[in-house]
Amino acid sequence: MKFSDEFETRFGEMLTHYPTKRSALVPTLLYAQDEIGSVTPELIEEVARRTGVSPLQVDEVIGYYSMLHKKPQGKTHVQVCTNVSCLLVGGEELYEHASKTLGIGNKETTPDGQFSLEEVECMGACSWAPAIQMNYDFHHNVTPEKLDGLIAQLRKKQ
């Protein structure tokens, strides 16, 4: 599998920050997913080879972490927390608002490929609930109006 020079440089750097190649598994998967759009069977094989683990072990990691996806996501992946703290202050209503606004349901992507939506468990932001994540950007104390503004900003950029 061929990656960009930027990915190869990042991978090489990552290996110097961890005690074993195996420790670089999650960040390697994240960077590779960003580059090719999803975690494919070919990517699983390549990452397993590079990190010295079995493809089954890679697949187990993918199944555990909600930020790793086997099918392509939208250019902006919107995750809305609906766990207890967020739920108590409007997380479920925020998720329903996002679903209605984007016209898609859980783990779906808009027809133009610009947005995907996912209802997720705890993001670790209980004190600032409800929380959402858009790609790698976290947003706290999100209201439906704030969410609309974030989506509108992203639509203008596209």
Secondary structure, 3 states (H helix, E strand, C coil): CCCCHHHHHHHHHHHHHCCCHHHHHHHHHHHHHHHHCCCCHHHHHHHHHHHCCCHHHHHHHHHHCCCCCCCCCCCEEEEEECCHHHHHCCHHHHHHHHHHHHCCCCCEECCCCCEEEEEECCCCCHHHCCCEEECCEEECCCCHHHHHHHHHHHHHHC
